[in-house]
Amino acid sequence: MSSRTRATTARSPVRLFRNDWSRLSPPEPGEWQPSRSVSLIIPAHDCQRSLDLTLAALSTQTYPSGLLEVVVVDDGSDPPLVLPRLRPENCRLLRLAEHGDGWGRSAALHAGATRSEGEILHWLDADMVVFPEHVAAQARWQHVSDEAVTLGYKRFVEADWPTPEQVAESCAGGTADQLFRLDDSEPHEYVERLIDATDQLRGGDHLNFRAHVGATAALSRGLYTETGGLNPGLRLGEDTEFGYRLAQAGAVFVPEPRARSWHLGRSHMMTRGEALRRYNRPFLADLMPQPRYLRAAAQRGWAVPLVVAVVRADGPYEMVRTCVDRLLAGDQTDLRVVLVAHWAELTDDRRPVLADPLLDRRLLAATYRSEPRVELAEEPPRTAYPAAYLLEVGSHLGVDGDTVRRLVAVADQWQVGLLRVLPVGAATPDDGLSLWRTSALSRALRVRGPAEELAEVVAEVAGRRWVSGDDFGVVDLRLLPESSWVSPRPRQVVRPDRRARRAALAGVETIPVGGIRSLATATRFVAGRYAGLAADRLRQRVRRPAAPAD
């Protein structure tokens, strides 16, 4: 494998709906000829005894040895680790101190990934005894989809360990399942519970990534590169954070029960769960806006926001300022605004100050240049990655204090990839507001054809709905007097009552719009709804008794 270049041949994209991997048809283990190379990366620290057993098991893998390399990354062991006699044919050892910065599991995995050659990356902990078909069972999915992230199964054991020779003999003889007593082992309970409760993750929601644990998993190198790879700065919880980013990149998580293994000893979460959660929470909360319980504190800034709102600065200063300030004043404070214009044109050359043709743009730059939640950008982002949602807001629109929060709630309720909002008088989506789910947008950008409308592809891979702007407090500022183009007053953000929120969502009407449903259908619905609302309000005014005369 050392003579092979890093081949990254892309698989033909199969359009999957959300995390339903049912349309993928991988070859059956033992009935196919693999063609993609695999780099199996093992981070290791002061674990020579368990590493010897892991490598002994890997020496009997059914995956072709010419397509498999095993890279052990020694993360500062004392004494340094060595490769045992019983090991895979193509196995090498890297010292993290010589090949990467930092320390820890994530840094070791990243160093191994960047210095390996396979088209498929397979993580494996140094205390795992895997069954002979373990690699093949997972890698078959990356043979049919570059979006597949496979999750192997494990049983935790604390019994006396066998010798490397016994492990190799048992694996080669087809009796790896007899190395330990099943009754003396434990499953990875919370992961398997999540998998079982969601029809093998096919029916899960945007939090499926919680099943991604790094003890044994595989993905394509292309997907690893696209996401930026593991974060070497994280000491713990790196698999969860990376799983979140994989989800935002449009990955599909596939549990693979045929990729069986024994885990030597209990996990850290089993033995020190409270301490682990206490440590992880502040680090993960800064990088992961989901699950939402990580960010219980309101009005705090984070490295990765929940929502990135994009506004083009293409209107009068007062109107654009009102649009942006309404977004910033909302009760969904986990939000960042990207204000798009040709800011580079704002030079400091001599000019007529009050008659400056770029005056409105210059005033906007002065208004927001010191606001940490607003970025002045030359071009709009293609996606909000790694944030969870991209909100496109026309500069002529004004949102209510709870608009963004309620839109996110509806998008999550229906699990749609696109939520369109049409305010009064809107004739096209360009006149409205659009909430794009980052995971769906990432996948759609990857699979769409040259002439396909992006919104149609997002609808195909994740679904789409329309809602009325009147229901969500979205107004067209152009229909209001210019004197009302003012910034909202500061107000106290409070946690909404859950019963009130459920009641509000229950009264919201949405329209499912598939790839073949026309915009005209949604437009007629919204127009009819407004007509009915207007008639109701007129009847109320007619029936209202006149005020008594003075």
C-alpha positions as CSV (number, residue, x, y, z in Angstrom):
1,M,0.0,0.0,0.0
2,S,2.9,2.3,0.5
3,S,3.4,2.5,-3.2
4,R,-0.2,3.6,-3.8
5,T,-1.2,7.2,-4.0
6,R,-4.1,8.5,-1.9
7,A,-6.9,7.5,-4.2
8,T,-10.1,9.3,-3.5
9,T,-12.4,8.0,-6.2
10,A,-15.9,9.4,-5.4
11,R,-18.8,7.0,-5.3
12,S,-21.9,7.8,-7.4
13,P,-24.2,9.8,-5.0
14,V,-27.4,8.0,-4.0
15,R,-30.0,10.5,-2.9
16,L,-30.9,9.5,0.6
17,F,-33.8,11.0,2.5
18,R,-32.6,12.3,5.9
19,N,-30.8,9.4,7.6
20,D,-32.8,6.6,5.9
21,W,-29.9,4.5,4.5
22,S,-32.4,1.9,3.1
23,R,-31.7,2.8,-0.5
24,L,-28.0,1.8,-0.2
25,S,-27.3,-1.7,-1.3
26,P,-23.8,-2.7,0.0
27,P,-22.4,-6.1,-1.0
28,E,-22.8,-9.0,1.4
29,P,-19.8,-9.8,3.6
30,G,-17.8,-12.7,2.1
31,E,-19.6,-12.4,-1.3
32,W,-17.7,-9.5,-2.9
33,Q,-14.2,-8.3,-3.9
34,P,-13.3,-5.1,-2.2
35,S,-11.7,-2.4,-4.3
36,R,-11.1,0.5,-2.0
37,S,-8.1,0.8,0.3
38,V,-8.6,1.2,4.1
39,S,-6.4,2.9,6.6
40,L,-7.2,1.6,10.1
41,I,-6.0,4.2,12.7
42,I,-5.3,3.1,16.3
43,P,-4.5,5.8,18.9
44,A,-2.5,4.3,21.8
45,H,-1.1,5.5,25.1
46,D,0.6,3.2,27.7
47,C,-1.4,0.2,26.6
48,Q,1.1,-2.3,25.3
49,R,-0.8,-5.4,26.6
50,S,-4.2,-4.5,25.2
51,L,-2.6,-3.2,21.9
52,D,-1.0,-6.7,21.5
53,L,-4.4,-8.3,21.6
54,T,-5.9,-5.7,19.2
55,L,-3.2,-6.3,16.6
56,A,-3.4,-10.1,17.0
57,A,-7.1,-9.9,16.2
58,L,-6.4,-7.6,13.2
59,S,-3.9,-10.1,11.8
60,T,-6.8,-12.4,10.8
61,Q,-9.1,-9.8,9.1
62,T,-10.9,-11.0,6.0
63,Y,-10.3,-7.7,4.3
64,P,-7.6,-8.1,1.6
65,S,-4.2,-7.4,3.2
66,G,-3.1,-5.6,0.0
67,L,-5.9,-3.0,0.6
68,L,-5.5,-2.7,4.4
69,E,-2.9,-0.7,6.3
70,V,-2.9,-0.4,10.1
71,V,-1.3,2.7,11.6
72,V,-0.7,2.8,15.3
73,V,-0.1,6.3,16.7
74,D,1.8,6.3,20.0
75,D,0.6,9.3,22.0
76,G,3.7,9.7,24.3
77,S,3.8,6.3,25.9
78,D,6.5,5.6,28.6
79,P,8.1,3.3,27.8
80,P,7.4,3.8,24.1
81,L,5.1,1.2,22.4
82,V,6.5,-1.4,20.1
83,L,4.8,-3.5,17.4
84,P,4.4,-7.1,18.5
85,R,5.1,-10.2,16.5
86,L,1.5,-11.0,15.9
87,R,0.3,-8.1,13.8
88,P,-1.3,-7.4,10.4
89,E,0.9,-7.7,7.3
90,N,1.0,-3.9,6.6
91,C,1.3,-2.3,10.0
92,R,3.4,0.6,11.1
93,L,4.0,2.7,14.2
94,L,4.0,6.5,14.4
95,R,5.2,8.6,17.3
96,L,2.8,11.5,17.7
97,A,5.5,13.8,19.0
98,E,7.3,13.4,15.7
99,H,4.3,13.8,13.4
100,G,1.9,16.2,15.0
101,D,1.3,18.9,17.5
102,G,-0.5,18.4,20.8
103,W,-1.5,15.2,22.5
104,G,-4.5,13.1,23.2
105,R,-6.7,10.7,21.3
106,S,-8.0,13.3,18.8
107,A,-4.6,14.6,17.9
108,A,-3.3,11.1,17.5
109,L,-6.2,10.1,15.2
110,H,-5.8,13.3,13.1
111,A,-2.1,12.6,12.7
112,G,-2.7,9.1,11.7
113,A,-5.4,10.2,9.2
114,T,-3.2,12.8,7.5
115,R,-0.2,10.4,7.3
116,S,-2.1,7.4,6.0
117,E,-3.1,6.5,2.4
118,G,-6.4,4.7,2.3
119,E,-9.6,5.9,0.7
120,I,-11.5,4.8,3.8
121,L,-10.5,5.7,7.3
122,H,-11.4,3.3,10.1
123,W,-11.0,4.2,13.7
124,L,-10.3,1.6,16.3
125,D,-9.3,1.9,20.0
126,A,-6.2,0.0,21.3
127,D,-8.3,-2.1,23.7
128,M,-10.6,-3.7,21.1
129,V,-10.6,-7.3,20.0
130,V,-12.4,-7.4,16.7
131,F,-14.0,-10.3,14.9
132,P,-12.4,-11.3,11.5
133,E,-15.1,-9.6,9.3
134,H,-15.1,-6.3,11.3
135,V,-13.3,-4.1,8.8
136,A,-15.1,-5.7,5.8
137,A,-18.5,-5.3,7.4
138,Q,-18.0,-1.5,7.7
139,A,-16.0,-0.8,4.6
140,R,-18.7,-2.3,2.3
141,W,-20.9,0.7,3.0
142,Q,-18.2,3.2,1.9
143,H,-18.0,1.1,-1.3
144,V,-21.5,2.4,-2.2
145,S,-21.6,5.8,-0.6
146,D,-19.1,8.4,0.4
147,E,-21.6,9.8,2.8
148,A,-21.8,6.7,5.0
149,V,-20.4,6.8,8.5
150,T,-20.5,3.3,9.9
151,L,-20.7,2.4,13.5
152,G,-19.4,-0.9,14.8
153,Y,-20.8,-2.9,17.8
154,K,-19.0,-3.8,20.9
155,R,-19.5,-5.7,24.2
156,F,-17.6,-4.6,27.3
157,V,-15.8,-7.3,29.2
158,E,-13.8,-7.3,32.4
159,A,-12.8,-11.0,32.6
160,D,-9.2,-12.3,32.4
161,W,-7.7,-11.5,29.1
162,P,-6.4,-14.3,26.7
163,T,-2.9,-14.2,25.2
164,P,-2.3,-12.7,21.7
165,E,-1.8,-16.3,20.4
166,Q,-5.1,-17.4,21.8
167,V,-6.8,-14.3,20.2
168,A,-5.2,-15.0,16.8
169,E,-6.0,-18.7,16.9
170,S,-9.7,-18.1,18.0
171,C,-10.2,-15.4,15.3
172,A,-8.6,-17.6,12.6
173,G,-10.7,-20.6,13.7
174,G,-14.0,-18.7,13.6
175,T,-14.6,-18.8,17.4
176,A,-13.9,-15.1,18.3
177,D,-17.4,-15.1,19.9
178,Q,-16.1,-17.6,22.4
179,L,-13.2,-15.6,23.7
180,F,-15.4,-14.2,26.5
181,R,-18.7,-15.3,28.0
182,L,-21.6,-13.2,26.5
183,D,-23.3,-13.3,29.9
184,D,-20.3,-11.6,31.5
185,S,-20.3,-8.7,29.0
186,E,-22.3,-5.5,28.6
187,P,-23.5,-3.7,25.5
188,H,-22.9,-0.1,24.8
189,E,-26.3,0.6,26.3
190,Y,-27.2,4.2,25.5
191,V,-25.9,3.9,21.9
192,E,-27.8,0.7,21.2
193,R,-30.9,2.1,22.9
194,L,-30.8,5.1,20.6
195,I,-30.3,2.9,17.6
196,D,-33.1,0.5,18.5
197,A,-35.5,3.4,19.3
198,T,-35.0,4.9,15.8
199,D,-35.3,1.9,13.5
200,Q,-31.5,1.6,13.2
201,L,-31.2,5.4,13.0
202,R,-33.3,5.4,9.8
203,G,-36.2,7.1,11.6
204,G,-34.0,9.3,13.9
205,D,-33.8,13.1,13.9
206,H,-31.1,15.7,13.7
207,L,-29.5,14.3,16.9
208,N,-28.6,10.9,15.4
209,F,-24.9,11.9,15.6
210,R,-25.1,11.1,19.3
211,A,-24.6,7.4,18.3
212,H,-21.2,8.3,16.8
213,V,-18.5,7.0,19.2
214,G,-14.9,6.6,18.2
215,A,-14.1,3.2,19.5
216,T,-14.9,1.7,16.1
217,A,-16.2,3.7,13.2
218,A,-15.4,4.2,9.5
219,L,-15.9,6.9,6.9
220,S,-14.5,8.0,3.5
221,R,-11.4,10.1,3.4
222,G,-13.2,12.6,1.2
223,L,-15.9,13.2,3.9
224,Y,-13.1,13.5,6.6
225,T,-11.4,16.2,4.5
226,E,-14.6,18.0,3.7
227,T,-15.5,18.4,7.4
228,G,-12.0,19.5,8.4
229,G,-11.3,16.3,10.3
230,L,-11.1,15.7,14.1
231,N,-10.3,18.7,16.3
232,P,-6.8,18.0,17.8
233,G,-7.4,20.6,20.5
234,L,-10.1,18.5,22.2
235,R,-8.9,16.1,24.9
236,L,-12.2,14.3,25.5
237,G,-15.6,14.2,23.7
238,E,-13.9,14.5,20.3
239,D,-16.0,11.8,18.8
240,T,-19.3,13.5,19.7
241,E,-18.1,16.9,18.4
242,F,-16.8,15.3,15.2
243,G,-20.1,13.4,14.9
244,Y,-22.0,16.7,15.1
245,R,-19.9,18.1,12.2
246,L,-20.3,15.0,10.2
247,A,-24.1,15.4,10.6
248,Q,-23.9,19.0,9.4
249,A,-21.9,17.9,6.3
250,G,-24.8,15.6,5.3
251,A,-23.4,12.3,6.5
252,V,-25.7,9.3,6.9
253,F,-25.0,7.2,10.1
254,V,-25.2,3.5,9.6
255,P,-25.1,1.1,12.5
256,E,-23.4,-2.2,11.4
257,P,-24.1,-5.1,13.8
258,R,-21.9,-7.4,11.8
259,A,-18.9,-5.4,12.8
260,R,-18.6,-7.1,16.2
261,S,-15.9,-6.7,18.8
262,W,-15.0,-7.2,22.5
263,H,-14.0,-4.0,24.4
264,L,-11.4,-4.9,27.0
265,G,-12.7,-3.2,30.2
266,R,-15.5,-0.7,30.7
267,S,-15.6,2.7,29.0
268,H,-14.8,6.0,30.7
269,M,-18.5,6.9,30.6
270,M,-19.3,3.8,32.5
271,T,-16.7,4.3,35.2
272,R,-16.5,8.1,35.5
273,G,-19.6,9.3,33.8
274,E,-20.4,12.4,36.0
275,A,-16.8,13.6,35.9
276,L,-16.6,13.1,32.1
277,R,-19.9,15.0,31.5
278,R,-18.7,17.8,33.8
279,Y,-15.5,18.1,31.8
280,N,-17.0,17.8,28.4
281,R,-19.9,20.2,28.7
282,P,-18.2,23.6,28.5
283,F,-15.9,22.4,25.6
284,L,-18.7,20.8,23.6
285,A,-21.2,23.6,24.3
286,D,-18.9,26.1,22.7
287,L,-18.6,24.0,19.5
288,M,-22.0,22.3,19.3
289,P,-25.3,24.2,19.3
290,Q,-27.1,20.8,19.6
291,P,-28.4,19.2,21.7
292,R,-29.8,22.4,23.0
293,Y,-29.5,21.4,26.7
294,L,-25.8,22.1,26.3
295,R,-26.5,25.8,26.1
296,A,-28.9,26.4,28.9
297,A,-27.5,29.9,29.5
298,A,-29.2,32.6,27.3
299,Q,-27.5,35.7,25.8
300,R,-24.1,34.1,25.7
301,G,-21.8,34.0,22.7
302,W,-20.4,30.7,21.3
303,A,-17.8,29.7,18.7
304,V,-20.5,28.0,16.6
305,P,-23.9,29.6,16.7
306,L,-27.2,27.7,16.2
307,V,-28.3,30.0,13.4
308,V,-26.4,32.1,10.8
309,A,-28.7,34.8,9.4
310,V,-27.7,36.3,6.0
311,V,-28.9,39.8,5.1
312,R,-27.9,41.6,2.0
313,A,-27.3,45.3,2.6
314,D,-29.2,46.4,-0.5
315,G,-31.6,48.9,0.9
316,P,-31.8,52.2,2.7
317,Y,-29.7,52.4,5.8
318,E,-32.6,52.7,8.2
319,M,-34.5,49.8,6.7
320,V,-31.5,47.4,6.7
321,R,-30.6,48.5,10.3
322,T,-34.1,47.7,11.4
323,C,-34.0,44.3,9.8
324,V,-30.7,43.4,11.4
325,D,-31.5,44.9,14.8
326,R,-34.8,42.9,14.9
327,L,-32.9,39.7,14.4
328,L,-30.4,40.6,17.1
329,A,-33.2,41.6,19.5
330,G,-35.0,38.3,19.2
331,D,-35.2,35.7,22.0
332,Q,-33.1,33.3,20.0
333,T,-29.8,34.9,21.0
334,D,-27.8,31.9,19.7
335,L,-27.6,33.7,16.3
336,R,-25.0,35.4,14.2
337,V,-25.7,37.8,11.3
338,V,-23.7,38.0,8.1
339,L,-24.3,41.4,6.5
340,V,-23.3,41.1,2.8
341,A,-22.2,44.0,0.6
342,H,-19.1,45.2,-1.3
343,W,-17.5,46.7,1.8
344,A,-14.1,46.9,0.1
345,E,-15.4,49.8,-1.9
346,L,-15.6,51.9,1.3
347,T,-12.2,53.6,0.9
348,D,-11.1,56.6,2.9
349,D,-10.5,58.8,-0.2
350,R,-11.8,62.4,-0.1
351,R,-15.5,62.6,-0.8
352,P,-18.5,64.8,-0.2
353,V,-19.4,63.5,3.2
354,L,-23.1,64.0,3.2
355,A,-23.5,63.4,-0.6
356,D,-21.4,60.3,-0.6
357,P,-23.0,57.8,-3.1
358,L,-22.0,55.0,-0.7
359,L,-23.3,56.8,2.4
360,D,-25.9,54.2,3.4
361,R,-23.4,51.4,3.1
362,R,-20.8,53.4,5.1
363,L,-23.4,54.1,7.8
364,L,-24.1,50.3,8.1
365,A,-20.4,49.6,8.4
366,A,-20.0,52.1,11.1
367,T,-23.1,50.7,12.9
368,Y,-22.0,47.1,13.0
369,R,-18.2,47.1,12.8
370,S,-17.9,46.7,16.6
371,E,-20.9,44.3,17.0
372,P,-19.5,40.8,17.7
373,R,-22.6,39.1,16.5
374,V,-22.5,40.7,13.0
375,E,-19.9,39.9,10.3
376,L,-19.5,42.2,7.3
377,A,-18.9,39.9,4.4
378,E,-18.3,40.5,0.7
379,E,-20.2,37.3,-0.4
380,P,-22.9,35.2,1.3
381,P,-21.8,31.8,2.6
382,R,-22.9,28.7,0.7
383,T,-23.9,27.0,3.9
384,A,-23.9,27.9,7.6
385,Y,-21.5,25.0,8.4
386,P,-20.8,24.1,11.1
387,A,-23.8,26.0,12.5
388,A,-27.1,24.1,12.2
389,Y,-29.2,26.5,10.3
390,L,-28.8,29.2,7.6
391,L,-31.5,31.9,7.7
392,E,-31.8,34.0,4.5
393,V,-33.6,37.3,5.3
394,G,-34.3,40.0,2.8
395,S,-33.3,43.4,4.0
396,H,-36.9,44.6,3.6
397,L,-38.2,42.1,6.2
398,G,-38.7,42.6,9.9
399,V,-39.0,39.7,12.3
400,D,-40.8,39.6,15.7
401,G,-39.0,38.8,18.9
402,D,-39.8,35.1,18.8
403,T,-39.8,34.5,15.1
404,V,-36.5,32.7,14.7
405,R,-37.0,30.5,17.7
406,R,-40.4,29.4,16.5
407,L,-39.2,28.8,13.0
408,V,-36.4,26.5,14.3
409,A,-39.0,24.7,16.5
410,V,-41.2,24.1,13.5
411,A,-38.3,22.9,11.3
412,D,-37.3,20.4,14.0
413,Q,-40.9,19.4,14.6
414,W,-41.2,18.4,10.9
415,Q,-37.5,17.6,10.4
416,V,-37.5,19.5,7.1
417,G,-34.5,20.7,5.3
418,L,-36.1,24.0,4.2
419,L,-38.8,26.2,5.7
420,R,-40.2,29.0,3.6
421,V,-42.0,32.0,5.1
422,L,-44.1,34.3,2.9
423,P,-45.1,37.6,4.4
424,V,-48.2,39.6,3.3
425,G,-47.9,40.6,-0.4
426,A,-45.0,38.3,-1.2
427,A,-45.2,36.8,-4.7
428,T,-42.0,34.7,-4.8
429,P,-39.7,33.1,-2.3
430,D,-37.2,35.9,-2.9
431,D,-39.7,38.2,-1.2
432,G,-39.8,35.9,1.8
433,L,-37.6,34.3,4.4
434,S,-35.9,30.9,4.1
435,L,-34.6,28.7,6.9
436,W,-32.2,26.0,5.5
437,R,-31.0,23.1,7.6
438,T,-27.3,22.8,7.2
439,S,-27.2,19.0,6.9
440,A,-29.7,19.0,4.1
441,L,-28.1,21.9,2.3
442,S,-24.7,20.2,2.5
443,R,-26.0,17.0,1.0
444,A,-28.1,18.8,-1.7
445,L,-25.0,20.7,-2.8
446,R,-23.1,17.5,-3.1
447,V,-25.7,15.5,-5.1
448,R,-27.5,18.1,-7.3
449,G,-27.1,18.2,-11.0
450,P,-25.9,21.3,-12.9
451,A,-29.4,22.5,-13.9
452,E,-31.3,21.5,-10.7
453,E,-32.8,24.1,-8.4
454,L,-31.2,23.8,-5.0
455,A,-34.5,24.1,-3.2
456,E,-35.9,21.2,-5.1
457,V,-33.0,19.0,-4.2
458,V,-33.2,19.9,-0.6
459,A,-36.9,19.0,-0.6
460,E,-35.9,15.7,-2.1
461,V,-33.3,14.8,0.5
462,A,-35.0,16.3,3.6
463,G,-38.4,17.7,2.9
464,R,-39.8,21.3,2.7
465,R,-42.7,23.2,4.1
466,W,-44.3,26.7,3.7
467,V,-45.7,28.8,6.5
468,S,-47.4,32.1,6.7
469,G,-45.5,35.2,7.7
470,D,-48.5,36.5,9.5
471,D,-48.3,33.5,11.8
472,F,-44.7,34.1,12.6
473,G,-44.6,37.9,12.9
474,V,-42.7,38.6,9.6
475,V,-43.5,41.9,8.1
476,D,-42.5,43.7,4.9
477,L,-40.9,46.9,6.1
478,R,-41.5,48.6,2.8
479,L,-45.2,48.5,3.5
480,L,-44.7,50.5,6.8
481,P,-44.0,54.2,7.1
482,E,-40.3,55.0,7.1
483,S,-40.8,56.6,10.6
484,S,-41.3,53.1,11.9
485,W,-37.9,51.9,10.7
486,V,-36.4,52.0,14.2
487,S,-34.5,49.5,16.2
488,P,-36.3,47.5,18.9
489,R,-35.8,48.6,22.5
490,P,-33.7,46.4,24.7
491,R,-35.8,43.8,26.5
492,Q,-35.4,40.9,29.0
493,V,-35.1,37.5,27.4
494,V,-37.0,34.9,29.3
495,R,-37.4,31.2,28.9
496,P,-40.8,30.5,27.1
497,D,-43.4,28.5,28.9
498,R,-43.3,25.0,27.3
499,R,-47.1,24.6,27.4
500,A,-47.5,28.0,25.7
501,R,-44.9,27.0,23.0
502,R,-46.7,23.7,22.3
503,A,-50.0,25.6,22.0
504,A,-48.5,28.1,19.6
505,L,-47.1,25.4,17.4
506,A,-50.4,23.5,17.4
507,G,-52.0,26.5,15.9
508,V,-49.5,26.9,13.1
509,E,-50.5,25.6,9.7
510,T,-47.8,24.4,7.3
511,I,-47.8,23.2,3.8
512,P,-45.7,20.3,2.6
513,V,-44.1,21.0,-0.8
514,G,-42.4,18.2,-2.5
515,G,-40.3,18.3,-5.6
516,I,-43.3,18.3,-8.0
517,R,-45.5,20.7,-6.0
518,S,-45.6,24.2,-7.5
519,L,-44.9,27.5,-5.8
520,A,-48.3,28.6,-7.1
521,T,-50.0,26.1,-4.7
522,A,-48.3,27.5,-1.7
523,T,-48.9,31.1,-2.9
524,R,-52.7,30.4,-3.3
525,F,-52.8,28.9,0.2
526,V,-51.1,31.9,1.8
527,A,-53.2,34.4,-0.2
528,G,-56.4,32.6,0.8
529,R,-55.3,32.6,4.4
530,Y,-54.6,36.3,4.4
531,A,-58.0,36.9,2.7
532,G,-59.7,34.9,5.4
533,L,-57.8,36.8,8.2
534,A,-58.7,40.1,6.6
535,A,-62.4,39.2,6.4
536,D,-62.5,38.1,10.0
537,R,-60.9,41.3,11.2
538,L,-63.3,43.4,9.1
539,R,-66.3,41.5,10.6
540,Q,-64.9,42.2,14.1
541,R,-64.6,45.9,13.4
542,V,-68.2,46.0,12.0
543,R,-69.6,44.2,15.0
544,R,-67.7,46.3,17.5
545,P,-70.1,48.8,19.1
546,A,-69.3,52.4,18.5
547,A,-67.7,54.4,21.3
548,P,-70.2,56.7,23.1
549,A,-70.2,60.3,22.1
550,D,-68.7,62.9,24.3
